[in-house]
Amino acid sequence: MIKEFRLPDLGEGLTESEILSWKVGVGDTVSLNQVIAEVETAKAVVELPSPFAGVIKELHEQPGSVVEVGKPIVSFEVADDAGQAPSGGTGEAASGAASGAPKREPNLVGYGAVPESTGRPARRPRNIPVPESVARPVDTSPVDTKPAQTEPAQTSPAETTADRPRSTPPVRKLAKDLGVDLAEVAGTGPQGLITREDVQHFVDGKSRGISAGAGAGHEAATSAAWQAHPDGRESRTPIKGVRKLTAAAMVQSAFTAPHVTEFLTIDVTPAMELLARLRDSRAFAGYKLTPLTLAAKAVLIALRRNPSLNSHWDEETQEIVTFNYVNLGIAAATPRGLMVPNIKDADSLSLARLAEALTALAETARAGKTPPSDLSGGTISITNIGVFGIDAGTPILNPGEAAILALGAVRTVPWEHRGEVALRQVMTMSLSFDHRLVDGEQGSRFLADVGAILADPGMVLTMV
């Protein structure tokens, strides 16, 4: 029998994912839980395991396609007695061996899509309201000049492929912007897929008058569009994935939470000397220790004295939620864009374990393997702009959090020390906070506490 696997809700309430690659092809025999595809959500790259053991019958989507949750992406041919239900939630039931009563088999953990019949609304990541423009499902219908009434009410994937030009949403958007009817474009991609290059070459040919095509009005529109975007002078990148979510989240944060930013420049020479001693000690052999490690520990200690910095404004219930734990977010620049994964219960970690967690977080983020669960639930964040040689800035809050601390570059400069001018290692810290949750005094005391620890690590004895 034929079983469809629908794109599952990957656990964070996201409405769509992009198919990055297929690990299988039509005709391949796969086993249960074998990785069959790699997909990218707005938060992470995720490997999809097979919900069936069987033979790949059809791949409904091509790499580059942005697919809504619940849409079929692959069909399997499985044995009639396989007794398995697709994790995408097709609503099919397997017969019970003893009673014969219908039942739904359990979904694969973390990959269960919510069936339409349950009536459950799609979930959203906590503390990251997504604007309607982002949450709205992508229009996957291609550019088509046929009247709406000539379209069939429902078409199978095979019929859609036969009747309509095959392309990806970004390519359809490009074609629409350039006034190109994809029905006139020959696809050079896999199985006739129309690529961006195909559209650009078509427009290039139209502008030179060497392609037969539409009428004069269409020709003029196409030519004008091409003149506005001459070959090689511009490049366009579709706004999707992490970039799309980050943009929406930053706009929401900037125009919802009243930001205040304070700056503090301190002599961190004692902290750097401590760092050098720790690196040479046996207790920290094998651990990667950086200024970020000490700053993160200082933040965790300072939060005990200033809990308002570790809180959340709940607009729906009109309550201030103060967290009795710290999920410490660390802003990370990755090839996929800015991410802020967080270390769960960071306040419970020793300095060595914190260093270990920071190293693992950075390596996972750079590899694009950060799981969605690590990108939600943060309570306060740090961004280390000093690694780029920047001294200070005005960081925007991670949505739902009360504060974010930016660490500037550590520089050797002339500095007043014990009544004389000496060369010292100096750093500027920038603290942005939500003024609804944090008063100026509270923010200032927190920043001063962090600075005091880094300027004189022995001050910790007076704070704990």
C-alpha positions as CSV (number, residue, x, y, z in Angstrom):
1,M,0.0,0.0,0.0
2,I,1.0,3.6,-0.5
3,K,1.7,5.8,2.6
4,E,2.3,9.6,2.5
5,F,4.6,11.3,4.9
6,R,3.5,14.9,5.5
7,L,5.9,17.6,6.7
8,P,5.7,17.5,10.5
9,D,5.6,20.3,13.0
10,L,9.2,20.1,14.2
11,G,8.3,21.0,17.8
12,E,8.4,24.8,17.8
13,G,5.1,25.7,16.1
14,L,6.8,26.8,12.9
15,T,4.5,26.9,9.9
16,E,6.9,26.0,7.1
17,S,10.3,24.5,6.3
18,E,12.6,24.4,3.3
19,I,13.7,21.1,1.8
20,L,17.5,21.4,1.7
21,S,18.3,18.0,0.3
22,W,17.0,14.5,-0.1
23,K,19.1,11.6,1.2
24,V,17.1,9.1,-0.8
25,G,15.7,8.8,-4.3
26,V,12.7,7.2,-6.0
27,G,13.0,3.4,-5.8
28,D,15.3,3.4,-2.8
29,T,14.5,0.9,0.0
30,V,14.6,2.6,3.4
31,S,14.4,1.4,7.0
32,L,12.4,2.8,9.9
33,N,14.1,6.0,11.3
34,Q,16.6,6.2,8.4
35,V,17.4,9.8,7.6
36,I,15.6,10.6,4.4
37,A,15.9,14.4,4.1
38,E,17.5,17.5,5.6
39,V,15.1,20.5,6.1
40,E,15.7,24.0,7.3
41,T,13.2,25.8,9.6
42,A,13.5,29.4,10.7
43,K,15.5,28.1,13.6
44,A,17.6,25.2,12.7
45,V,18.6,22.5,10.1
46,V,16.9,19.3,11.0
47,E,17.3,15.7,9.7
48,L,14.0,13.9,9.1
49,P,13.8,10.2,9.8
50,S,11.6,7.9,7.8
51,P,8.4,6.9,9.6
52,F,8.1,3.7,7.5
53,A,10.2,0.8,6.3
54,G,9.5,0.5,2.6
55,V,10.4,1.8,-0.9
56,I,10.4,5.4,-1.9
57,K,7.5,5.8,-4.4
58,E,7.5,9.6,-5.1
59,L,9.2,12.7,-3.8
60,H,6.6,15.5,-3.9
61,E,9.0,18.4,-3.3
62,Q,12.3,19.3,-4.8
63,P,15.3,20.8,-2.9
64,G,14.8,24.5,-2.4
65,S,11.0,24.2,-2.0
66,V,9.4,25.9,1.0
67,V,6.7,23.6,2.2
68,E,3.9,24.2,4.7
69,V,3.5,21.9,7.7
70,G,1.1,19.1,6.9
71,K,1.8,19.0,3.1
72,P,2.9,15.6,1.7
73,I,6.6,15.5,0.9
74,V,7.2,11.9,0.1
75,S,5.2,8.7,-0.6
76,F,6.3,5.2,0.4
77,E,5.2,1.8,-0.8
78,V,5.0,-0.4,2.3
79,A,3.7,-3.9,3.1
80,D,0.0,-4.1,3.9
81,D,0.7,-5.4,7.4
82,A,3.3,-2.8,8.2
83,G,1.0,-1.5,10.9
84,Q,2.7,1.9,11.0
85,A,1.2,5.4,10.8
86,P,3.0,8.3,9.2
87,S,4.4,10.7,11.7
88,G,3.1,13.6,9.6
89,G,-0.4,12.9,10.8
90,T,-2.4,11.7,7.8
91,G,-5.2,10.5,10.0
92,E,-4.9,6.9,8.8
93,A,-5.4,4.2,11.5
94,A,-4.0,0.8,11.9
95,S,-6.1,-2.1,13.1
96,G,-5.4,-3.4,16.6
97,A,-4.0,-6.9,16.7
98,A,-6.3,-8.1,19.5
99,S,-9.5,-6.1,19.3
100,G,-9.5,-5.0,15.7
101,A,-10.5,-1.5,16.9
102,P,-8.9,1.4,14.9
103,K,-6.0,3.1,16.7
104,R,-3.4,5.7,15.7
105,E,0.2,4.6,16.1
106,P,2.5,6.8,18.2
107,N,4.4,9.5,16.3
108,L,8.2,9.7,16.2
109,V,9.3,11.7,19.2
110,G,9.8,15.4,18.3
111,Y,8.5,15.0,14.8
112,G,4.7,14.6,15.3
113,A,2.6,16.9,13.2
114,V,-0.7,17.9,14.7
115,P,-3.5,16.3,12.6
116,E,-6.1,18.8,11.2
117,S,-8.9,16.9,13.0
118,T,-7.5,17.6,16.5
119,G,-8.5,21.3,16.3
120,R,-5.3,22.2,18.1
121,P,-3.8,25.6,17.0
122,A,-0.3,25.8,15.8
123,R,2.2,26.5,18.5
124,R,4.6,29.4,18.5
125,P,8.0,29.7,20.2
126,R,7.6,31.2,23.7
127,N,8.4,34.9,23.9
128,I,8.7,35.3,20.2
129,P,5.5,36.6,18.7
130,V,5.6,36.3,15.0
131,P,4.0,39.0,12.9
132,E,1.2,38.0,10.6
133,S,3.4,38.7,7.6
134,V,5.8,36.0,8.8
135,A,3.2,33.5,10.1
136,R,1.2,33.6,6.9
137,P,1.8,30.4,4.8
138,V,3.9,30.9,1.7
139,D,2.0,31.0,-1.5
140,T,3.2,28.0,-3.3
141,S,1.1,28.4,-6.5
142,P,3.2,29.4,-9.5
143,V,2.6,32.5,-11.7
144,D,-0.3,31.5,-13.9
145,T,-2.3,33.6,-16.4
146,K,-5.1,31.1,-16.6
147,P,-8.5,32.2,-15.2
148,A,-9.2,31.0,-11.7
149,Q,-12.4,29.1,-12.8
150,T,-10.4,26.8,-15.2
151,E,-8.3,25.5,-12.3
152,P,-9.5,22.1,-10.8
153,A,-10.7,22.2,-7.2
154,Q,-8.1,19.7,-6.2
155,T,-5.1,18.3,-8.0
156,S,-2.6,15.6,-7.1
157,P,1.1,16.5,-6.9
158,A,1.6,14.6,-10.2
159,E,-1.2,16.6,-11.9
160,T,0.2,19.9,-10.6
161,T,3.6,19.0,-11.9
162,A,2.2,18.2,-15.3
163,D,-0.1,21.3,-15.6
164,R,2.1,23.9,-14.1
165,P,5.7,25.0,-14.5
166,R,7.9,23.5,-11.7
167,S,9.9,26.0,-9.7
168,T,10.6,27.1,-6.1
169,P,8.9,30.0,-4.2
170,P,11.9,32.3,-4.5
171,V,12.0,31.7,-8.2
172,R,8.3,32.4,-8.6
173,K,8.8,35.6,-6.6
174,L,11.6,36.6,-8.9
175,A,9.6,35.8,-12.0
176,K,6.6,37.9,-10.7
177,D,8.9,40.9,-9.9
178,L,10.4,40.7,-13.4
179,G,7.0,40.2,-15.1
180,V,7.9,36.8,-16.4
181,D,5.3,34.1,-17.2
182,L,7.0,30.8,-16.1
183,A,5.0,28.9,-18.7
184,E,7.3,30.4,-21.3
185,V,10.5,29.5,-19.5
186,A,12.4,26.3,-20.1
187,G,13.7,24.7,-17.0
188,T,17.3,23.4,-16.8
189,G,17.2,22.0,-13.3
190,P,16.5,18.5,-12.1
191,Q,13.5,17.0,-13.9
192,G,12.8,20.3,-15.6
193,L,12.9,22.5,-12.5
194,I,13.0,26.2,-13.4
195,T,15.9,27.9,-11.7
196,R,16.8,31.6,-11.0
197,E,19.3,31.4,-13.8
198,D,16.7,30.2,-16.2
199,V,14.5,33.2,-15.4
200,Q,17.5,35.6,-15.7
201,H,18.5,34.1,-19.0
202,F,14.9,34.3,-20.3
203,V,14.8,38.0,-19.3
204,D,18.2,38.6,-20.9
205,G,17.0,37.1,-24.1
206,K,13.8,39.1,-24.0
207,S,15.7,42.4,-23.5
208,R,17.7,41.6,-26.6
209,G,14.7,40.7,-28.7
210,I,15.8,37.1,-29.4
211,S,13.0,35.2,-27.7
212,A,9.5,34.8,-29.1
213,G,7.0,35.5,-26.3
214,A,4.2,37.7,-25.2
215,G,2.8,40.9,-26.6
216,A,4.3,44.4,-26.7
217,G,2.9,45.3,-23.2
218,H,4.6,42.3,-21.6
219,E,7.8,43.0,-23.6
220,A,7.9,46.5,-22.3
221,A,7.3,45.5,-18.7
222,T,10.0,42.8,-18.9
223,S,12.5,45.2,-20.5
224,A,11.9,47.8,-17.9
225,A,12.4,45.3,-15.1
226,W,15.6,44.1,-16.6
227,Q,17.0,47.6,-17.1
228,A,16.4,48.2,-13.4
229,H,18.5,45.1,-12.5
230,P,21.4,44.8,-15.0
231,D,23.4,41.6,-15.0
232,G,26.1,41.5,-12.4
233,R,25.3,44.8,-10.7
234,E,22.9,43.5,-8.1
235,S,22.3,40.2,-6.4
236,R,19.1,39.2,-4.5
237,T,18.8,36.8,-1.5
238,P,15.4,35.5,-0.5
239,I,14.4,36.5,3.0
240,K,13.7,33.2,4.7
241,G,14.8,30.9,7.4
242,V,16.8,32.4,10.3
243,R,17.1,35.8,8.5
244,K,13.3,36.0,8.2
245,L,12.6,35.1,11.8
246,T,15.4,37.3,13.1
247,A,14.1,40.3,11.2
248,A,10.6,39.8,12.5
249,A,11.8,39.3,16.1
250,M,14.0,42.3,16.1
251,V,11.3,44.6,14.7
252,Q,8.8,43.2,17.3
253,S,11.4,43.7,20.1
254,A,12.5,47.2,19.1
255,F,9.0,48.6,18.8
256,T,7.5,46.8,21.8
257,A,10.0,47.0,24.6
258,P,11.2,50.5,25.6
259,H,15.0,50.0,25.3
260,V,17.5,51.8,27.5
261,T,21.3,51.3,27.0
262,E,24.0,52.0,29.6
263,F,27.7,51.8,29.1
264,L,30.6,51.0,31.5
265,T,34.3,51.0,30.7
266,I,36.4,49.1,33.2
267,D,40.0,47.9,33.8
268,V,39.8,44.2,33.3
269,T,43.5,43.5,33.8
270,P,42.9,41.5,37.0
271,A,40.3,39.3,35.1
272,M,42.8,38.7,32.2
273,E,45.5,37.8,34.7
274,L,43.1,35.3,36.4
275,L,42.2,33.9,33.0
276,A,45.9,33.3,32.2
277,R,46.4,31.5,35.6
278,L,43.3,29.3,35.1
279,R,44.5,28.3,31.6
280,D,47.8,27.0,33.1
281,S,46.1,25.2,36.0
282,R,45.5,21.4,36.0
283,A,41.9,21.9,37.1
284,F,41.1,23.6,33.8
285,A,43.3,21.5,31.5
286,G,41.4,20.8,28.3
287,Y,38.8,23.6,28.8
288,K,38.6,26.6,26.4
289,L,38.6,29.7,28.6
290,T,37.9,33.1,27.1
291,P,36.9,36.6,28.4
292,L,33.3,35.5,27.5
293,T,33.6,32.6,30.0
294,L,34.5,35.0,32.9
295,A,31.9,37.6,31.8
296,A,29.2,34.9,31.6
297,K,30.0,33.8,35.1
298,A,30.0,37.4,36.3
299,V,26.5,37.9,34.8
300,L,25.2,34.8,36.5
301,I,26.5,36.0,39.9
302,A,25.2,39.5,39.4
303,L,21.7,38.2,38.6
304,R,21.4,36.8,42.1
305,R,21.6,40.4,43.4
306,N,19.5,41.9,40.6
307,P,16.7,39.4,39.7
308,S,14.7,42.0,37.8
309,L,17.2,41.6,34.9
310,N,16.1,37.9,34.7
311,S,12.4,38.5,34.0
312,H,9.7,38.6,31.4
313,W,6.8,40.9,30.6
314,D,3.6,38.8,30.1
315,E,1.4,41.1,28.0
316,E,-1.5,38.6,27.9
317,T,-1.8,38.1,31.6
318,Q,-0.4,41.6,32.6
319,E,2.1,40.0,34.9
320,I,5.9,40.3,35.4
321,V,7.4,36.8,35.4
322,T,10.6,36.6,37.4
323,F,12.6,33.5,36.6
324,N,14.3,31.5,39.4
325,Y,16.7,29.9,36.9
326,V,18.9,31.4,34.1
327,N,18.8,30.2,30.6
328,L,21.8,32.2,29.3
329,G,21.5,33.1,25.6
330,I,24.7,33.7,23.7
331,A,24.4,35.5,20.3
332,A,26.2,33.6,17.6
333,A,27.0,34.7,14.1
334,T,26.6,31.6,11.8
335,P,26.5,31.0,8.0
336,R,22.7,30.9,8.4
337,G,22.5,34.3,10.2
338,L,22.3,35.5,13.7
339,M,21.2,32.9,16.3
340,V,20.8,33.2,20.1
341,P,21.0,29.6,21.5
342,N,20.8,29.4,25.2
343,I,22.5,27.3,27.9
344,K,19.7,25.8,30.1
345,D,20.1,26.3,33.9
346,A,23.4,28.1,33.4
347,D,23.3,29.4,36.9
348,S,23.7,25.8,38.2
349,L,27.0,25.3,36.4
350,S,30.5,25.6,37.7
351,L,33.1,27.7,35.8
352,A,34.5,24.6,34.1
353,R,31.1,23.3,33.1
354,L,30.1,26.7,31.9
355,A,33.2,26.9,29.7
356,E,32.4,23.4,28.3
357,A,28.8,24.5,27.6
358,L,29.9,27.7,25.8
359,T,32.3,25.7,23.6
360,A,29.7,23.2,22.7
361,L,27.1,25.9,22.0
362,A,29.5,27.7,19.6
363,E,30.6,24.6,17.7
364,T,27.0,23.4,17.3
365,A,25.8,26.8,16.1
366,R,28.6,27.1,13.5
367,A,27.8,23.6,12.2
368,G,24.2,24.6,11.8
369,K,23.0,21.8,14.1
370,T,21.5,23.9,16.9
371,P,18.2,22.1,17.8
372,P,15.1,24.4,18.0
373,S,14.7,23.7,21.7
374,D,18.0,25.5,22.3
375,L,16.8,28.6,20.5
376,S,13.8,29.2,22.7
377,G,13.2,29.7,26.4
378,G,16.1,32.1,27.0
379,T,15.9,34.5,30.0
380,I,18.9,36.9,29.4
381,S,21.5,37.2,26.7
382,I,25.1,38.2,26.0
383,T,26.6,39.3,22.7
384,N,30.3,39.4,22.3
385,I,30.9,42.1,19.8
386,G,34.5,42.4,20.9
387,V,35.5,39.5,18.8
388,F,34.9,41.8,15.8
389,G,37.0,44.6,17.2
390,I,34.0,46.6,18.3
391,D,34.2,48.6,21.5
392,A,30.5,49.3,22.3
393,G,27.0,49.2,20.8
394,T,23.3,49.4,21.6
395,P,22.1,45.8,21.3
396,I,18.5,45.0,20.7
397,L,16.8,42.7,23.3
398,N,16.1,39.1,22.3
399,P,12.2,39.1,22.3
400,G,10.7,38.2,25.7
401,E,13.9,38.9,27.7
402,A,14.6,41.9,30.0
403,A,18.2,42.5,29.2
404,I,21.2,41.8,26.9
405,L,24.8,42.6,27.7
406,A,27.3,43.5,24.9
407,L,31.0,42.8,25.6
408,G,33.4,45.1,23.8
409,A,37.0,44.4,22.7
410,V,39.7,44.1,25.4
411,R,42.3,46.8,24.5
412,T,45.6,47.8,26.0
413,V,45.4,51.5,26.6
414,P,46.9,54.2,29.0
415,W,44.8,54.1,32.1
416,E,44.8,55.6,35.6
417,H,46.1,52.9,38.0
418,R,46.9,53.6,41.7
419,G,47.5,57.3,41.1
420,E,49.6,56.8,38.0
421,V,49.1,56.3,34.3
422,A,49.9,52.8,33.2
423,L,49.1,50.5,30.3
424,R,46.1,48.4,31.3
425,Q,43.6,46.1,29.6
426,V,40.3,47.9,29.3
427,M,36.8,46.8,28.1
428,T,33.5,48.6,27.5
429,M,30.3,46.9,28.3
430,S,26.9,47.9,26.9
431,L,23.7,46.9,28.7
432,S,20.3,47.2,27.0
433,F,17.2,46.6,29.1
434,D,13.4,46.7,29.0
435,H,12.5,49.8,31.0
436,R,9.1,48.3,31.7
437,L,10.8,45.6,33.8
438,V,14.0,47.2,34.9
439,D,14.4,50.6,36.5
440,G,17.5,52.7,35.8
441,E,18.8,52.0,39.3
442,Q,18.4,48.2,38.9
443,G,20.1,48.2,35.5
444,S,22.9,50.4,36.8
445,R,23.5,48.2,39.8
446,F,23.6,45.0,37.7
447,L,26.1,46.5,35.3
448,A,28.2,47.8,38.1
449,D,28.2,44.4,39.8
450,V,29.4,42.7,36.6
451,G,32.0,45.4,36.2
452,A,33.2,45.0,39.8
453,I,33.7,41.2,39.4
454,L,35.7,41.6,36.1
455,A,37.7,44.5,37.5
456,D,38.5,42.6,40.8
457,P,37.4,38.9,40.7
458,G,38.0,38.8,44.5
459,M,34.8,40.9,44.9
460,V,32.8,37.7,44.3
461,L,33.5,36.9,48.0
462,T,31.3,39.9,49.0
463,M,28.4,39.0,46.6
464,V,27.8,35.3,47.3
